[in-house]
C-alpha cells in the first residue's frame, strides 16, 4: 500500500503507471561497471516521489550489439533485473500475471512488466518468443526505429532510404505466435504501414506505449489522428512521451506536453490516454537522441506532481487525471495479462 509520502496529493491516492521505461538497459550498464542494487540506489526515490505503482520496462538493444549480440544483450537485461530483485527484496517485482501485479501493489512493491522494444533478440527464430515468454516478457514491440526481420521502424527525422514495407512474412508469423502465447503488441516505433498491418492482423490488446500526436508535432514517431482513433476503437492506449523532440519544436515543456493530452481528449476522450514517458536523459549521450538535442520535459518520475498541477490548472477533474496517470493502463493490463 502507498504511504502519504509517496508522490503528490493525487498521486498518493491513485494507481500510477508508466507505460515505457528503459530500466533494464540502464540497470545492465551500471551493473557491468560493478554497481549493485541499482534500482534501489538510483531509481527508487524518484519512483516513490511520483507514487509509481507499475512500470512497463523495455528490452532495447542498441545498434552496436546488432545483429550477433542482440539475443545475449536482451537475456543479460532480464538477468540483471532478476539479480536486482534478489538484492533488493520487496522493493520491486517482475510480474508475469495480473495476480502478480495486484500482489506487488498489496506489498508496496513496484510492479515491473517486461516488453520488447524491437524484435531483434528473436532474430528469425520463432521459438525464442516462447523462451522469453517463459522468462516473463509479456509485451512485443515489433520494431524500434530501424528495419529488422519482422518489420520496418519509423525514423526520428526524414532520412534517405529505399522503399518502405510493413510487416515481413516473418513478422506476420511472429504476430500470430505472439497472439497464441498471449503477448500484447506495442506499435510505437513501427512505421505507418506496420501500424495498420498490426491492427488488421492482430485481434489481441494493442497500445502505442510512447507516442504523441503527429498533428501537433509532425514527426513519424508520433501518431496521426486516424491512428489514435483506431487505437481508441480497439480499447488500446496511447502513452504520452516526454521526449522534447516529440513534444514541441518551439516550446518543449510541461504545457506543450499537456497539449498532446488535450488533443487526444478532444479527439476521442480520456479512455485511450496514458503515460509512456520514455525518460531518456540518463542514456541520451548515445544515438539517436544525442544529435536530436532532446531532453525529458518530465524530468523524472518524481516530477509527475508538476504535470498533475498543470492538468488541474487546465480544468481536468480528478477522475480524468487519475485515468491518465494510471487507471487506463491498469484497465489495459488487467485485460492483457493472464
C-alpha angles and dihedrals in degrees: 000000000000122000124220090254091066114102127317124322096279094035091056091059105041139056110271123196139169114209096203130033128150093219097137092054093049094044093050092049091053094044090053086058090055100262121139135195088027097161091050097045102036109026111021099079093054092045090053093047088054092048089235115180101171141023129191100213121202129224099217124174116204119226095256092067095054131147107348100037101039096101094046092047092053093046090049090053091053091046092049092054091047090053089049090051090056094044094051103036117197096010099095136000132206104228128209098172139030088251088059090053092050091047092050090052093049090053096045095249124136109249115228122199116189123222136173117247094199127356095244093118088061093054103180096318107111092188091068090070088068091048092055091044088056088051090056104264110145107167129065123201102184097206143012118208093301139063120272136165092281106042150338119267127214119250127235092237137005109297136181106254144144127257113318125231137192122221116347121225087263090050090055090051090047091051091052092049090048089054091050093050095044104250122155115227126235114204098186109121094022115120118244093265092054092045092058092042090058093049091048097046106031123067098182131087116312132184139167096225099194115013131118133200120298092201088067099037111021101214125125092242090068125074128249120235089253090055091049090050091049093052091047090052088054093049086248128144141239114210115212110237118216095201106122093222089066097038104057140333091210110031112016102185141109092285092057090044088055089051089068090052089049091051095053092044091052092045103046109351129255096297098094101039124100140143121280098160100173091200103203107163089105092056104027095110089084128068138314099019097047094065091042089059087222128165138180113268088196094055099200138345086265088065093064088098088064090054090049090054091051091052093046089052088053090056101258110157121230093257091053092050091046089052091054099045097047122320094088094049088045089057093046096050094043087061097037101048122071 
